């Protein structure tokens, strides 16, 4: 019997992103900097949705679109171009789609966002969530009811967490890991929440709380433990020139889920996620930097480095026979609508 459940269930706030790159340094007050690098497109929760959909995963997204140009454009990209199921999403009359301007300089960026609080909560959008194979969630201090409902449905919850601006790093947040199959924080977050001094030590603590624990380490790669199989893996980052790191963590998470649904060994899952995230930072950030199968296939076929050919040799058996058409990267300006 075919499993017609969504592969990935998502909810969160969507943004229209305008990303400026090649700045060299952030502008100072009163200073004007010209740059030739710019891209635009959906961001926020769209980063995860597009990254998952481009790996052929049936992706269901519950979000809110404003009834403005930005909302209409993002809806067109996600539904018409990327094939994402938006049946759980809503358009809010009179509500402006949040717009973020990202100034990317080197390996960091500064963000300015225009927006208002969403008129619909995650729990309102999800209601009684549909059964899904996985859900990618962002856990916060205030637990979301829909996550517990999804876990009760048999949905495997893959979670990440954000930076705590209060710097309190309350361990109460980790109580929510009881609902999760996997937890994928970055190194700074993992160490802060576990009160440990290294990524490996943080991983050891998290492995006692969740079946699959992953700690991402930026330019140092990632480490992970899978208690369900007894596997441990540590992999380096892919050496790449970074154009814009926006959304790289989302690409990592979606890629790890795609490989997990394929039943891959932990080391392969981790290498694949590191690779996909590395490929994404070579393009303007946001959702449209995600490489998908096409990007990974193109990288593999053009790879000449013998060491990387050996390290990633497993891709020869993992890549689909048809990688699909080239992916759409972020345009400099949105395409004109047909009249």
N, C-alpha and C positions, 0 to 999 in steps of 0.2 A: 504494500500500500504506500502511495506517495505521501510524503510529509509536506503538507501545504502550509504549515505554519511559517510566519516570518522568521528568517534566520536571525535578524537583529531588530530589536525594539529600542527606540530612542525617544527622548523628550528633552527639551531645554530651550533656551532663548536663542533666536536666530538674529544675526547681524548682517548688514550690508557692509563689506569691508572695502576700503580704499587703501592700498598698500603702496608706499613710496620707498624705493630701495636705492642703494648706491649713494647714500648721503655722505659717507665717510665719517661724519660725526653729527650728533643732534644739533639743530640750530639753537643759538642763544637768543635771548630776548632782543628784538629789534633787527635780527639778522635774517636775510633771505638766502636760501640755498636752492640752486637749480639741480635737478637730477633727471636722467633719461629713463630711470626705471620706475614703472608704475603698473599696477594690476588691480582689477576690481572683481568682485563677485561675492557669493554668499559666504558667511563665516559663522562663528559660534558653533552651535550644535550641528550646523551643516557640514563642518569639517569632518565629524565622525560619520555622518550619513553618507556623504559622497565617497569617503575612503572605503567604507564597507561595500557600497553598491558597486564600486569599480572592481571589486574582487568577486563580483557575481553573486553577492549575498542579497537575498530578498530583504529589503530594508524598509521598515515602517517608522515614520517620523511623526511625532506629535509636537507641533510648534505653533507659533502665532505669527501671521503675516499682517503688516499694516496695509491699509487700503490706499497705498501710495505707489509711486513709481518703483521705489526700492523693493517693496514687498512683492509687487507683481513680477518684477524682474527675477527675484530670488525664487519665487514659485515656478516660473517658467524654466529656470535652469534645473531645479531639483526634480521636477516632475517630467517635463518634456525632454530635457537633455540627458538626465542621469537615471530616469526611470524609478524614482523613489516613491513609495506609497505614502500619500499625504492625506489619506482618508481620516486620520485622527487629528489633523491640523485644522486651524480656524483662521479666518480673516477678520480682523477687528476694525470696525468702522471708526474712523476718526483717530485712530491710534497710529503714531508714526513708527515705522520700522526703525529699530536702532541702527545707527550708522557709526562705524568706527574708522578713524583715520590712523593708520599705523605707519610710524616713521622708523624704518629698519636701518640700523647702523651697526655694521659688524655682526656679532653674534647676539645682539640685544635689540630691543625696540621700545619705543614710547608710543602710548596709545591715547587717543582722545575720542570719546564716544558721546554722541548725542542720542538721547532716548528717554523713555519713561518706563515705569514699572509695568510689567506685563499685565494685561487685564484678565488673564486666565492662569491659574496655578498649574503646576505639573499634575497634581492630583485631579484637577478638574478636566484637563485635557485627556488624561489617561482613563479616568473613571475606573471601570473594571477592565484592566488591560487584557488584550487578547493573548492567548497562549503563543509563546514564541520560543525558539530554540535558545536564544540568548538575549540579554538586555545589557547595553552599555550605559552605565549610570555615573553621575557625579555626586558623591555623597557629601552632605553638608551637615552643619551642626543640628539643624532641625530635620528629623527623619521624614521621608516622603512615604505616604501610605501606599502608593501604587507599587513601590519596590517590594514591600512585604507581600502584596497580592500577587505580583508577578512570580516571586520565589515560590509561593504556595501553589502556583499553577504548574510548577516544574520548570520554569524558565531559569536558566543558569545566568546569574548576575555577575558581570565583570565590572568592577568599580575603579574609579580613580578619585582623586581628591585635589582641592585647590590650596593655594597659599593662604595661610591664616593671617589676615592683616592685624589681628589683635595680639599676635605672637604668644597666645596662651597655649595653643596646641592641645586642647582638651582631649584626654584619652577616652572620654565618653563617646567621641565620634567613632572610635574603633569598635564599639559595641555593635554597630550596624554591619560589621563584617560577618556576623553570624548568619546573615541573609545571603552572603556572597559566595560565589564559587571561586572568584579570583579578584585580587587587589593589585593595582598597578600604579603606585605613587612614584614620584621622582625621588632622587636621593635625599634632597634637602627635606622634603615633606616626610619621608619615611623615618629619617633620623630624628626629626623634631617630635613626631607623634609617639615614637617608641623610646625616646630619651636615650638613644644610643649614639655612638661616635663614629660609626662607619656604615656603609651600605650593606655589607655582609652581616654585621651585627643586627641591623634593623631587619634584614630579611629573616634572620633566625627568629626574631620575636614575632614577626607577622606570620611566619609559617605555622605558628601555634594557633593562629586565629582564623585562618582561611585555607582551603585546600591548595590553591595555587597562589603563590606570592611572587611578584615581580617588582624589582626596583630598577628604574631607568637611571642612567648616569651620564646623560648628555654625550659629550665627547669621549667618555670612557666606556660607552656601551651599556650593558645591562646584565643583571644577575637574576636568577629565578630558582624557585623550588616548587616542585609538583609533588605534594604529599600523596596524591592518588596513585602515582606510579613510582614514587621513590627517587625521582630524577632531580639532579641539580645541574645547572648550566650557568656559565659565565662567558659572555661574548664581547669582543671589542666593537667599537663604533666603526662605521664605514668611513674611510677617508674621502671627504667631499669638500668642495668649495661652497660655503654657505651664502646663498643669496638672501634668504629670509626664512627664519625658523618658525614662523607663525604656523600653528597647527600640526607641527611634527609629532607632538605627543599624542594627538588624536589619531594620526596615521599609524603610529606604533600600536595603539590599542586596537584599532579596527583590524590591522594586519595580524596581530596576535590571535584575535578571535577567529579570523578566517582560517588560519593555520590550525587552530585548536579544533574547529569544526571538521577539519580534514583528518583529525586524528594523528597529527604529526608528532614525532618525539620532541621533547622540550627544547633541546638544543636547536633543532630546525625551526621551531616556532619562534624562538628568540632571535636567531639570525635573520629570519625572514622579516620580522618586525623591525629590527635595526636597519635592515636594508631598505625597506619601504620608507621608513622615516628619513633615512639618509637621502634617498632619491627625491623626497618631497621638498627638502630645503634648497634644492637647486632651482626652484621656481618661485614666483611670487606666492606668498602665503595665502591662507584661507583654504576653502574646500577644494578649489580647482588645482591645487598643487599635488593632490594625491595621485600616485603613479598608476594604481590598479594593475591588473595582469599585463596590460599592454606595456606599461613602463618597466615592470620587472623583466618581462620577456625581452624587450629591446636592450636592456642593460646586460642581460645574460648573453644574448647573441653577439653583442659587440665587445664582450669582455676578453681581454688578452692577457691580463696579469695571471701568471700560472698559479700563484699562491691563492688568489681569490677564486680561480677556477676550481681548485681543489676544495677550498673551504665551502663554497656554495655549489659543489657538485650535485647535491641532492635536488637542486632545482630542475635538473634534467628529467627527473621522474615526477616532479610536482607541477610543472607548468602545464596549463591546459593545451590541448592540441591547437585550439584557436584562441589567441590572446585578445581578439576583438579589435575594433578600429582604434586609431589614435585617440587619446584622451584630449579633452578641451582644457587648455590652460587659461589662466586669468587674462582677459583682454585688457588693453589699456583703457578703453571706454566700452560701456555696454553697447551691443549691436543695436542698430536702429530697428524699431518695430515695424513690421510690414503694414502698409496701409490698405 
